[in-house]
Amino acid sequence: MKLDIKATNLELTDAIRAYAEEKLGDIDKFIPHIKLPLDGRVELGRTTFHHKSGDIFRAEINISVPGDLLRAESETGDIYSAIDGLKDQVQEEIKAYKDRGITRDRKGGRMAKFINNYSPLSWLRGKFTKEQGE
């Protein structure tokens, strides 16, 4: 996966960039059925400068997948823990994206079963087969 990392109100050092690429670079292994190269846009930054208890750091990722945009965001007091929280959240988003297709298939199967069992033609078909068998 190709990551575009951007910093807002924060100096993007080599250590922060390397940590983000290490943690978020292998996210595409969780989406094995997509054969296209994925692009992820990561934004790291400090939200404001006026908090009394210290800085609040924010990490956000947007991944374009076919038919959808996966987005996750994390805010903590440390940039490294924000990146760690971001990885956990994006894994949950990917899991929900993969389960969405399974749910649609199951819903279609349930509808086909309902139509087959409760349509008037199947009801009549059952009566005729019983009478022929007797």
PyRosetta script that sets phi, psi and omega in degrees:
from pyrosetta import init, pose_from_sequence

init()
pose = pose_from_sequence("MKLDIKATNLELTDAIRAYAEEKLGDIDKFIPHIKLPLDGRVELGRTTFHHKSGDIFRAEINISVPGDLLRAESETGDIYSAIDGLKDQVQEEIKAYKDRGITRDRKGGRMAKFINNYSPLSWLRGKFTKEQGE")
pose.set_psi(1, 138.0)
pose.set_omega(1, 178.1)
pose.set_phi(2, -93.7)
pose.set_psi(2, 125.3)
pose.set_omega(2, -178.9)
pose.set_phi(3, -109.3)
pose.set_psi(3, 130.4)
pose.set_omega(3, 171.1)
pose.set_phi(4, -103.8)
pose.set_psi(4, 111.6)
pose.set_omega(4, -175.8)
pose.set_phi(5, -104.6)
pose.set_psi(5, 130.3)
pose.set_omega(5, -177.8)
pose.set_phi(6, -128.3)
pose.set_psi(6, 142.7)
pose.set_omega(6, 178.6)
pose.set_phi(7, -115.1)
pose.set_psi(7, 139.0)
pose.set_omega(7, 178.4)
pose.set_phi(8, -125.6)
pose.set_psi(8, 124.5)
pose.set_omega(8, -178.9)
pose.set_phi(9, 56.3)
pose.set_psi(9, 31.3)
pose.set_omega(9, -176.6)
pose.set_phi(10, -154.3)
pose.set_psi(10, 140.7)
pose.set_omega(10, 175.8)
pose.set_phi(11, -82.4)
pose.set_psi(11, 122.3)
pose.set_omega(11, -178.4)
pose.set_phi(12, -85.5)
pose.set_psi(12, 98.2)
pose.set_omega(12, -179.8)
pose.set_phi(13, -83.3)
pose.set_psi(13, 167.9)
pose.set_omega(13, 178.4)
pose.set_phi(14, -64.8)
pose.set_psi(14, -34.1)
pose.set_omega(14, -179.5)
pose.set_phi(15, -67.0)
pose.set_psi(15, -42.8)
pose.set_omega(15, 179.2)
pose.set_phi(16, -66.7)
pose.set_psi(16, -43.2)
pose.set_omega(16, 179.1)
pose.set_phi(17, -61.8)
pose.set_psi(17, -44.4)
pose.set_omega(17, -179.8)
pose.set_phi(18, -65.0)
pose.set_psi(18, -39.3)
pose.set_omega(18, 179.7)
pose.set_phi(19, -65.5)
pose.set_psi(19, -43.2)
pose.set_omega(19, 179.1)
pose.set_phi(20, -65.0)
pose.set_psi(20, -41.9)
pose.set_omega(20, 178.8)
pose.set_phi(21, -66.9)
pose.set_psi(21, -35.5)
pose.set_omega(21, 178.7)
pose.set_phi(22, -67.5)
pose.set_psi(22, -43.5)
pose.set_omega(22, -176.5)
pose.set_phi(23, -77.6)
pose.set_psi(23, -37.2)
pose.set_omega(23, -172.4)
pose.set_phi(24, -104.5)
pose.set_psi(24, -6.9)
pose.set_omega(24, -175.7)
pose.set_phi(25, -70.6)
pose.set_psi(25, -25.8)
pose.set_omega(25, -176.6)
pose.set_phi(26, -102.0)
pose.set_psi(26, 23.9)
pose.set_omega(26, 179.7)
pose.set_phi(27, -68.1)
pose.set_psi(27, -30.8)
pose.set_omega(27, -177.5)
pose.set_phi(28, -65.0)
pose.set_psi(28, -14.6)
pose.set_omega(28, 176.6)
pose.set_phi(29, -71.1)
pose.set_psi(29, -17.2)
pose.set_omega(29, 177.0)
pose.set_phi(30, -82.2)
pose.set_psi(30, -10.4)
pose.set_omega(30, 177.5)
pose.set_phi(31, -120.5)
pose.set_psi(31, 71.6)
pose.set_omega(31, -174.4)
pose.set_phi(32, -75.4)
pose.set_psi(32, -21.0)
pose.set_omega(32, -174.9)
pose.set_phi(33, -80.0)
pose.set_psi(33, -9.5)
pose.set_omega(33, 177.8)
pose.set_phi(34, -94.2)
pose.set_psi(34, 116.8)
pose.set_omega(34, -175.9)
pose.set_phi(35, -89.9)
pose.set_psi(35, -9.5)
pose.set_omega(35, 180.0)
pose.set_phi(36, -76.3)
pose.set_psi(36, 149.6)
pose.set_omega(36, 173.9)
pose.set_phi(37, -70.4)
pose.set_psi(37, 128.9)
pose.set_omega(37, -177.0)
pose.set_phi(38, -93.2)
pose.set_psi(38, 144.6)
pose.set_omega(38, 175.5)
pose.set_phi(39, -115.3)
pose.set_psi(39, 129.9)
pose.set_omega(39, 177.5)
pose.set_phi(40, -116.5)
pose.set_psi(40, 134.7)
pose.set_omega(40, 177.2)
pose.set_phi(41, -108.7)
pose.set_psi(41, 116.2)
pose.set_omega(41, -176.9)
pose.set_phi(42, -110.1)
pose.set_psi(42, 132.4)
pose.set_omega(42, 175.3)
pose.set_phi(43, -122.4)
pose.set_psi(43, 121.6)
pose.set_omega(43, 177.3)
pose.set_phi(44, -113.5)
pose.set_psi(44, 139.4)
pose.set_omega(44, 179.9)
pose.set_phi(45, -172.3)
pose.set_psi(45, 173.4)
pose.set_omega(45, 174.7)
pose.set_phi(46, -102.4)
pose.set_psi(46, 130.0)
pose.set_omega(46, -174.2)
pose.set_phi(47, -71.2)
pose.set_psi(47, -51.8)
pose.set_omega(47, 179.2)
pose.set_phi(48, -144.3)
pose.set_psi(48, 171.6)
pose.set_omega(48, 179.9)
pose.set_phi(49, -109.1)
pose.set_psi(49, 2.9)
pose.set_omega(49, -169.9)
pose.set_phi(50, -113.5)
pose.set_psi(50, 17.4)
pose.set_omega(50, 178.0)
pose.set_phi(51, -74.2)
pose.set_psi(51, 137.2)
pose.set_omega(51, -179.4)
pose.set_phi(52, -72.4)
pose.set_psi(52, -32.4)
pose.set_omega(52, -175.5)
pose.set_phi(53, -90.5)
pose.set_psi(53, 3.5)
pose.set_omega(53, 179.2)
pose.set_phi(54, 124.4)
pose.set_psi(54, -178.0)
pose.set_omega(54, -178.2)
pose.set_phi(55, -77.1)
pose.set_psi(55, 149.8)
pose.set_omega(55, 173.7)
pose.set_phi(56, -114.3)
pose.set_psi(56, 120.7)
pose.set_omega(56, -178.6)
pose.set_phi(57, -101.6)
pose.set_psi(57, 148.0)
pose.set_omega(57, -174.8)
pose.set_phi(58, -130.3)
pose.set_psi(58, 138.4)
pose.set_omega(58, 174.9)
pose.set_phi(59, -129.7)
pose.set_psi(59, 135.2)
pose.set_omega(59, -177.6)
pose.set_phi(60, -139.4)
pose.set_psi(60, 142.8)
pose.set_omega(60, 177.1)
pose.set_phi(61, -135.0)
pose.set_psi(61, 140.4)
pose.set_omega(61, 174.6)
pose.set_phi(62, -126.2)
pose.set_psi(62, 124.8)
pose.set_omega(62, 179.3)
pose.set_phi(63, -122.3)
pose.set_psi(63, 123.7)
pose.set_omega(63, 177.5)
pose.set_phi(64, -87.8)
pose.set_psi(64, 119.6)
pose.set_omega(64, 175.2)
pose.set_phi(65, -119.6)
pose.set_psi(65, 160.9)
pose.set_omega(65, -178.6)
pose.set_phi(66, -57.5)
pose.set_psi(66, 118.9)
pose.set_omega(66, 176.0)
pose.set_phi(67, 85.1)
pose.set_psi(67, 2.1)
pose.set_omega(67, -176.5)
pose.set_phi(68, -162.0)
pose.set_psi(68, 167.9)
pose.set_omega(68, 174.4)
pose.set_phi(69, -126.2)
pose.set_psi(69, 119.2)
pose.set_omega(69, 178.3)
pose.set_phi(70, -92.0)
pose.set_psi(70, 130.0)
pose.set_omega(70, -175.5)
pose.set_phi(71, -136.0)
pose.set_psi(71, 136.9)
pose.set_omega(71, 176.5)
pose.set_phi(72, -140.9)
pose.set_psi(72, 151.0)
pose.set_omega(72, -177.6)
pose.set_phi(73, -145.5)
pose.set_psi(73, 144.0)
pose.set_omega(73, -179.7)
pose.set_phi(74, -142.1)
pose.set_psi(74, 138.0)
pose.set_omega(74, 177.0)
pose.set_phi(75, -129.9)
pose.set_psi(75, 126.0)
pose.set_omega(75, 176.7)
pose.set_phi(76, -146.6)
pose.set_psi(76, -176.4)
pose.set_omega(76, -180.0)
pose.set_phi(77, -86.1)
pose.set_psi(77, -4.8)
pose.set_omega(77, -179.3)
pose.set_phi(78, -134.0)
pose.set_psi(78, 137.6)
pose.set_omega(78, -177.0)
pose.set_phi(79, -66.4)
pose.set_psi(79, -34.9)
pose.set_omega(79, -179.2)
pose.set_phi(80, -70.0)
pose.set_psi(80, -39.4)
pose.set_omega(80, 177.3)
pose.set_phi(81, -72.0)
pose.set_psi(81, -27.6)
pose.set_omega(81, 175.1)
pose.set_phi(82, -66.5)
pose.set_psi(82, -38.8)
pose.set_omega(82, 177.6)
pose.set_phi(83, -67.2)
pose.set_psi(83, -40.9)
pose.set_omega(83, 177.6)
pose.set_phi(84, -62.2)
pose.set_psi(84, -43.9)
pose.set_omega(84, 177.9)
pose.set_phi(85, -64.9)
pose.set_psi(85, -32.8)
pose.set_omega(85, 178.0)
pose.set_phi(86, -65.6)
pose.set_psi(86, -39.9)
pose.set_omega(86, 179.2)
pose.set_phi(87, -63.3)
pose.set_psi(87, -42.1)
pose.set_omega(87, 178.8)
pose.set_phi(88, -62.9)
pose.set_psi(88, -43.0)
pose.set_omega(88, -178.5)
pose.set_phi(89, -68.9)
pose.set_psi(89, -38.3)
pose.set_omega(89, -179.8)
pose.set_phi(90, -70.4)
pose.set_psi(90, -30.3)
pose.set_omega(90, 174.9)
pose.set_phi(91, -65.8)
pose.set_psi(91, -38.1)
pose.set_omega(91, 175.9)
pose.set_phi(92, -65.1)
pose.set_psi(92, -40.4)
pose.set_omega(92, 177.8)
pose.set_phi(93, -62.8)
pose.set_psi(93, -41.5)
pose.set_omega(93, 179.9)
pose.set_phi(94, -65.7)
pose.set_psi(94, -40.6)
pose.set_omega(94, 178.9)
pose.set_phi(95, -62.9)
pose.set_psi(95, -43.0)
pose.set_omega(95, 178.0)
pose.set_phi(96, -65.0)
pose.set_psi(96, -36.7)
pose.set_omega(96, 178.7)
pose.set_phi(97, -65.2)
pose.set_psi(97, -41.4)
pose.set_omega(97, 179.8)
pose.set_phi(98, -70.5)
pose.set_psi(98, -37.4)
pose.set_omega(98, -179.2)
pose.set_phi(99, -71.2)
pose.set_psi(99, -22.2)
pose.set_omega(99, -179.1)
pose.set_phi(100, -62.1)
pose.set_psi(100, -40.5)
pose.set_omega(100, 178.7)
pose.set_phi(101, -67.6)
pose.set_psi(101, -38.9)
pose.set_omega(101, 178.1)
pose.set_phi(102, -64.4)
pose.set_psi(102, -41.2)
pose.set_omega(102, 179.9)
pose.set_phi(103, -63.1)
pose.set_psi(103, -40.6)
pose.set_omega(103, 178.9)
pose.set_phi(104, -63.9)
pose.set_psi(104, -40.1)
pose.set_omega(104, 178.2)
pose.set_phi(105, -63.8)
pose.set_psi(105, -44.3)
pose.set_omega(105, -179.9)
pose.set_phi(106, -65.5)
pose.set_psi(106, -37.5)
pose.set_omega(106, 178.6)
pose.set_phi(107, -64.3)
pose.set_psi(107, -41.1)
pose.set_omega(107, 177.6)
pose.set_phi(108, -65.1)
pose.set_psi(108, -38.9)
pose.set_omega(108, 177.5)
pose.set_phi(109, -65.6)
pose.set_psi(109, -39.4)
pose.set_omega(109, 177.5)
pose.set_phi(110, -63.6)
pose.set_psi(110, -40.6)
pose.set_omega(110, -179.6)
pose.set_phi(111, -66.4)
pose.set_psi(111, -41.5)
pose.set_omega(111, 178.4)
pose.set_phi(112, -63.5)
pose.set_psi(112, -40.7)
pose.set_omega(112, 179.0)
pose.set_phi(113, -65.5)
pose.set_psi(113, -41.7)
pose.set_omega(113, 179.1)
pose.set_phi(114, -62.3)
pose.set_psi(114, -46.4)
pose.set_omega(114, -179.2)
pose.set_phi(115, -64.0)
pose.set_psi(115, -41.2)
pose.set_omega(115, -179.2)
pose.set_phi(116, -66.0)
pose.set_psi(116, -39.7)
pose.set_omega(116, -176.5)
pose.set_phi(117, -80.1)
pose.set_psi(117, -31.3)
pose.set_omega(117, -171.0)
pose.set_phi(118, -116.6)
pose.set_psi(118, 10.3)
pose.set_omega(118, 177.3)
pose.set_phi(119, -77.8)
pose.set_psi(119, 151.1)
pose.set_omega(119, -179.4)
pose.set_phi(120, -60.4)
pose.set_psi(120, -32.6)
pose.set_omega(120, -179.5)
pose.set_phi(121, -66.9)
pose.set_psi(121, -38.6)
pose.set_omega(121, 179.4)
pose.set_phi(122, -69.6)
pose.set_psi(122, -31.6)
pose.set_omega(122, 178.5)
pose.set_phi(123, -66.5)
pose.set_psi(123, -43.7)
pose.set_omega(123, 178.3)
pose.set_phi(124, -68.6)
pose.set_psi(124, -37.6)
pose.set_omega(124, 179.2)
pose.set_phi(125, -60.2)
pose.set_psi(125, -38.5)
pose.set_omega(125, 178.4)
pose.set_phi(126, -66.4)
pose.set_psi(126, -37.0)
pose.set_omega(126, 179.6)
pose.set_phi(127, -68.1)
pose.set_psi(127, -42.5)
pose.set_omega(127, -177.9)
pose.set_phi(128, -68.2)
pose.set_psi(128, -36.5)
pose.set_omega(128, -180.0)
pose.set_phi(129, -70.8)
pose.set_psi(129, -32.4)
pose.set_omega(129, 178.1)
pose.set_phi(130, -69.1)
pose.set_psi(130, -40.8)
pose.set_omega(130, -178.8)
pose.set_phi(131, -68.8)
pose.set_psi(131, -36.2)
pose.set_omega(131, 179.9)
pose.set_phi(132, -69.6)
pose.set_psi(132, -31.9)
pose.set_omega(132, -177.9)
pose.set_phi(133, -74.3)
pose.set_psi(133, -23.9)
pose.set_omega(133, -176.1)
pose.set_phi(134, -80.7)
pose.dump_pdb("model.pdb")
